[in-house]
Amino acid sequence: MSKALEELRQFDTCAIANAIERFGVRLKNEGFTRPGLQCFTGDYPLALGHAVTCRVRTANPPLTGQSYYERTDWWDLIDSVDAPRIVLIEDMDGEEGLGSFVGEVHAAILAAMKCAAVVTNGAVRDLPAVREMEFPLYARAATVSHAYAHMVDHGEPVSLFGLEISCGELVAADCHGLLKIPMEIVGELPAVAKEIAMRERRIIDLCRSSSFSLERLKAAVRGM
């Protein structure tokens, strides 16, 4: 499995999505986030890992406790999930992103715990500092304050931009969004993604060459 994950890192989410479609394991309009997710800390290659999930609220005070740092059991959950890991945070407030659950301190903690990225439908902050860490924060928005950020639960399924993900599932994130990768075909995906990429490259190279013609293009497409 680890070899397949390493091989998948050479592709982006689009190439992996193309490969997944070949296997017919799900509908073509499923398994990925809808528009709205963006990376606020830089342009990074593919982040790949097993999902660590939690649900938060930020708009109003928690019923008990004050800070998410009190939830050390959350860190135990992270440590129990196979590395590499991607943290998925669902903001459950109606106005997602009023406060930020992840900033400089929490990003440092998660990076130290071998998390490859954070993905949330809420907000993030401390962007220059986290950018210096080279740690990807994918979110809906940036915000000034953590407001009343607190954890509702962890380890439960989350919903991010129309995608339902359970803790432990394999996911990938980049500038295009978040993609869920079916575990049963992981070992076969790299070879299929490479094959599709090679076929697409022939079309692209033809279109950019001085020998381009409509006849050659039609012949190349038929060859796909």
Secondary structure, DSSP 8 states (H G I E B T S, - for coil): -HHHHHHHTTS-HHHHHHHHHHHTSS-TT-SB--TT-EESS-----EEEEEEEEEEE-SS--SS-S-GGG-HHHHHHHHHS-SSEEEEEEE-SSSTTSSEEE-HHHHHHHHHTTEEEEEESSEE--HHHHHHHT--EEESEE-S--TT-EEEEESS-EEETTEEE-TT-EEEEETTEEEEE-GGGGGGHHHHHHHHHHHHHHHHHHHTSTT--HHHHHHHHHH-
